[in-house]
């Protein structure tokens, strides 16, 4: 049985939300949606040149797609830049983040224990496990996840969790 304890900080929560955002924005379904929406915008612009003749359909499509991609980049950058403030507000509101959490795991599963309660999961309960240099995300579903700051894990422990 391996074990680690941590006190969550607002920075840990920000790191978890950043990894969550990155995972959502780079998911195959999201990339497909970016592509389809960009093509649709381009086609709409090209078709609109037959109604309002303001230039070449190809030129209109390319310009519309560029503007669409810039708009998406702006929206995603805004979401990313808002994360620290959002995380601090959520950290302040969610009192369960203010107590020490102990994580214990073995080949059968993982348990999170704090003064607020205890949860046990078998590894198959997680749909996926993502990690970066600051945090490990254990996804229960597309909407629910647990996280462990990597600062409290040894390299062996980190490899043990992320290798599942």
N, C-alpha and C positions, 0 to 999 in steps of 0.2 A: 504494500500500500504506500503510495506516494502522497505527500502532503505539502501544502503551501498556504500561508495566511497573508491577507492583505487588507489595508484600509484604502478604500476607493477614494480617489481625489477627483476634482472636476476635470483635471487633465486626462485622467484615465478614461473618464466618460466621453470626453471630446475625442480621444483616440478611437474609442469603440464606435462612435457615431461616424467618424471619418472613414474607418474601414468599411462600415456598413454602407455608406454612400458610395464609396469606390466600388464595392461589390455590386451594388444595384446598377450603377451607371455603366459598368463594363460587362454585365451579364449578357449572354447570347441573345436573350429575348429583347433586351434594351437596345443592343446594337442593331438587331433586325428592325425594331421600331424606328430608330434614327434613320436607317437607310430607306425604309418605306415612306416615312414622312418627307424626307428630303426629295425623293423621286416624285412623290405626289405634288409637292409644292412646285417643283420644276415643271411638271406636266401642266399644272394649273396655270402657271405663268405663260407657258408656251401656247396653250389654248386661248388664253386671254388676248394674245396678240391678233387673233382672228376677229375678235370683237372690237378691240381698241388698237388700231394699228400704230404701235409706237416703236417698232423695230423688228429685228429678226427674232423668230421664236426661240432659236437656240440661245441667242444672247440673253433674252428675257429669262429663260429657264436657268441659265448659269447664274445670272445675277440674283434671282430669287432663291436659288439653293444656297448661295454664299450668304445672303442675308439670313436665311433660316438657320444655317449652321452657326453664324455669329450670335443669333438670338439664343439658341440652345446653349452655347458656351457661356453667355452672360447669365442665363438662368442657373446653370450648374455652378458657376463660379460664385454667384450670390448665395446659393444654398451652402456651398463649402465654407464661405467666409462667415456665415451666420452661425455655424456649428459651435464655436466656443461660447458665444453668449447664450445660445439655447441650452448647451450642456450645463453651464453654471446655474441657469434658472431651474433646470430639471434636478440638478444635484441639490439645490437648496430645498426644493419641494419634496423630493423623495427621501424620506428619513431612513429607509432601509439601506441606503448607500453610505450612511454615516457610521456604521458599526463595522467592526472587524469581521471579515469573512474568511472562513477556512475551507479550503478545497482539498478533498481527498479522492484519490482515484486508484483503480487497479484495472485488470483486464475485463472485469465484469461491468464496470461503470464508474460514475463520478458523482460525488455528493458535495453540495454547497451548504455550509452551516454558519449561522450567525445568531446573534441574540434575537433576531426577528423571526427565525425559523430555519427549517432544514428542507432541502430537496434532494432527491436521489434520481439519477438517470442511468439507464443502460446506454451504452455507446450507440446502439441502433436508434435511440430516440432523436439523435441529431441528424438533420438532413445533410449537413456539411460542417466542416471546421475550416475557418480562415484564420490567418495570422499575418502580422507584419512585425516590425521591430518594437512596437509598443503594446500590442494587445492581441489576445487570442479570442476569436468569436466562435461560440458553439451555437449553431443555428438549430432551434427546435422546429421552426417553420420559416416561411418567407417573412413573417412579421415578428417573431419572438426569438430572442437570442440571450445567451448568457455570455459574460466576458470575464477574462482573467488577464490582469496586467502582466506583461512578460517580465517586468522588472523583478517580480517575486519568484520567477521560475529559473532553475538552472538550465543550461543548454540541453542536458539529458532529459529533464522534465518537459521542456518545451517540445523536444522531438517526440517524446512519448505521447503527448496529447495530440500534436498536429499530425502524427503518423497514423492516426486511426481512420 
